Amino acid sequence: MKLSFLFIFALVLVAGCEDISDTIHNYVPNKPEPSVHVFNADPRKTYAAAKTALEQIGFHYVSGGPATGRLYAISDVSAGDSQGSSHQYTLTATFHALIDGSGTDVTLSLTEVIEADTQKHQGMGTEAGLKDTALVNIYYRAIAQNLGLTYVR
């Protein structure tokens, strides 16, 4: 009886740990809401247009490539709302060919990194996802223009 109780207790404990582990692993505070748009062009052309569009919106390419289907870029650091603070934007885009080959699905996530006091806490910024920002539409429009397409929201 005592052995079965220990077995059941151990089973419940392990099951509980797994659930907690999954919850912690999948929880990302301020996770950005991705935006998705389909362009009628192949992934390599769409990637090239997106990389060119970065300069048009004031971002700098950091990493990624057409073979990986990922693009990561950052904006310049600028002064924040309060004295001694700063903020910067990050952009992550992924590119996937549509199954029927008719275009490319671009998924875009934007975040804002805010550093409250650059003098006392350098490198200690907080990151927040941006939702429904005009920057998404501006970037998609720049990609469409680089592809010679008309952007329709």
C-alpha positions as CSV (number, residue, x, y, z in Angstrom):
1,M,0.0,0.0,0.0
2,K,2.8,2.4,1.0
3,L,4.7,1.5,-2.2
4,S,1.7,2.3,-4.4
5,F,1.1,5.6,-2.6
6,L,4.8,6.6,-3.3
7,F,4.4,5.5,-6.9
8,I,1.3,7.6,-7.4
9,F,2.8,10.6,-5.6
10,A,5.9,10.4,-7.8
11,L,3.8,10.1,-10.9
12,V,1.8,13.2,-10.0
13,L,4.9,15.1,-9.1
14,V,6.6,14.3,-12.5
15,A,3.4,15.1,-14.4
16,G,3.1,18.4,-12.6
17,C,6.7,19.3,-13.3
18,E,6.2,18.7,-17.0
19,D,3.2,21.0,-17.1
20,I,5.1,23.7,-15.2
21,S,8.1,23.3,-17.4
22,D,6.0,23.7,-20.6
23,T,4.3,26.7,-19.2
24,I,7.5,28.4,-18.3
25,H,9.1,27.5,-21.6
26,N,6.2,28.8,-23.7
27,Y,5.7,32.0,-21.7
28,V,7.4,35.0,-23.2
29,P,6.4,38.3,-21.6
30,N,5.3,41.0,-24.1
31,K,5.5,38.5,-27.0
32,P,5.0,40.5,-30.2
33,E,1.9,39.8,-32.3
34,P,3.1,38.7,-35.7
35,S,1.7,40.3,-38.8
36,V,1.3,38.2,-42.0
37,H,1.1,39.4,-45.6
38,V,1.3,37.5,-48.9
39,F,3.3,38.8,-51.8
40,N,2.9,37.5,-55.4
41,A,6.6,36.8,-55.8
42,D,9.0,34.0,-55.1
43,P,10.7,33.9,-51.7
44,R,14.2,34.9,-52.9
45,K,12.8,38.0,-54.7
46,T,10.6,38.8,-51.7
47,Y,13.6,38.5,-49.4
48,A,15.7,40.8,-51.5
49,A,12.9,43.4,-51.7
50,A,12.5,43.1,-47.9
51,K,16.2,43.6,-47.3
52,T,16.2,46.7,-49.5
53,A,13.1,48.0,-47.8
54,L,15.0,48.0,-44.4
55,E,17.0,51.1,-45.4
56,Q,13.8,52.8,-46.6
57,I,12.3,52.5,-43.1
58,G,15.5,53.4,-41.2
59,F,16.5,49.9,-40.1
60,H,19.9,48.1,-40.4
61,Y,20.3,44.5,-41.5
62,V,21.8,42.3,-38.8
63,S,21.4,38.7,-39.9
64,G,19.5,36.1,-41.9
65,G,19.4,35.1,-45.5
66,P,17.1,33.8,-48.3
67,A,18.2,30.2,-47.7
68,T,17.1,30.3,-44.1
69,G,14.0,32.4,-44.8
70,R,14.7,34.7,-41.9
71,L,15.6,38.4,-41.6
72,Y,16.6,40.3,-38.5
73,A,17.2,44.0,-38.4
74,I,17.4,46.9,-35.8
75,S,16.8,50.6,-35.9
76,D,19.1,53.3,-34.6
77,V,19.1,54.0,-30.9
78,S,17.2,57.2,-30.2
79,A,16.4,59.2,-27.1
80,G,13.5,58.0,-25.0
81,D,10.6,59.9,-23.5
82,S,12.4,60.7,-20.3
83,Q,15.8,62.2,-19.8
84,G,18.6,59.6,-19.9
85,S,16.4,56.9,-21.5
86,S,16.6,55.4,-25.0
87,H,14.7,53.1,-27.3
88,Q,15.4,51.0,-30.3
89,Y,13.2,48.8,-32.5
90,T,13.9,45.2,-33.7
91,L,12.3,43.6,-36.7
92,T,12.1,39.8,-37.4
93,A,10.7,38.5,-40.6
94,T,10.2,35.0,-41.9
95,F,9.6,34.0,-45.5
96,H,7.7,30.9,-46.7
97,A,6.7,29.9,-50.2
98,L,3.0,29.2,-50.5
99,I,2.2,25.6,-51.2
100,D,0.8,26.3,-54.6
101,G,3.9,28.4,-55.5
102,S,1.8,31.5,-56.2
103,G,3.7,33.7,-53.7
104,T,5.5,34.2,-50.4
105,D,4.0,34.4,-46.9
106,V,5.9,37.1,-44.9
107,T,5.5,37.0,-41.1
108,L,6.7,40.1,-39.4
109,S,7.3,40.8,-35.7
110,L,8.3,44.2,-34.3
111,T,9.5,44.9,-30.8
112,E,10.6,48.0,-29.0
113,V,13.6,47.8,-26.6
114,I,13.4,50.6,-23.9
115,E,16.3,51.4,-21.6
116,A,14.9,53.5,-18.8
117,D,18.3,54.9,-17.5
118,T,21.2,54.6,-19.9
119,Q,23.7,56.1,-17.4
120,K,23.0,53.7,-14.4
121,H,21.8,50.6,-16.1
122,Q,23.5,50.2,-19.5
123,G,22.3,47.2,-21.4
124,M,19.3,46.6,-19.0
125,G,16.5,47.3,-21.5
126,T,13.0,45.9,-21.5
127,E,11.4,44.5,-24.6
128,A,7.8,44.9,-25.6
129,G,6.0,43.7,-28.7
130,L,4.4,46.2,-31.0
131,K,0.8,45.6,-32.1
132,D,-1.1,47.4,-34.9
133,T,1.7,49.8,-35.6
134,A,1.9,51.9,-38.8
135,L,5.4,50.7,-39.2
136,V,4.2,47.3,-40.3
137,N,2.1,48.8,-43.2
138,I,5.0,51.1,-44.2
139,Y,7.4,48.2,-44.4
140,Y,5.0,46.0,-46.3
141,R,4.3,48.9,-48.7
142,A,8.1,49.4,-49.2
143,I,8.5,45.6,-50.0
144,A,5.6,45.8,-52.5
145,Q,7.1,48.8,-54.2
146,N,10.5,47.1,-54.5
147,L,8.8,44.1,-56.1
148,G,6.9,46.4,-58.5
149,L,3.6,45.4,-56.9
150,T,0.7,47.5,-55.4
151,Y,0.3,47.1,-51.7
152,V,-3.2,46.2,-50.6
153,R,-3.8,46.0,-46.9
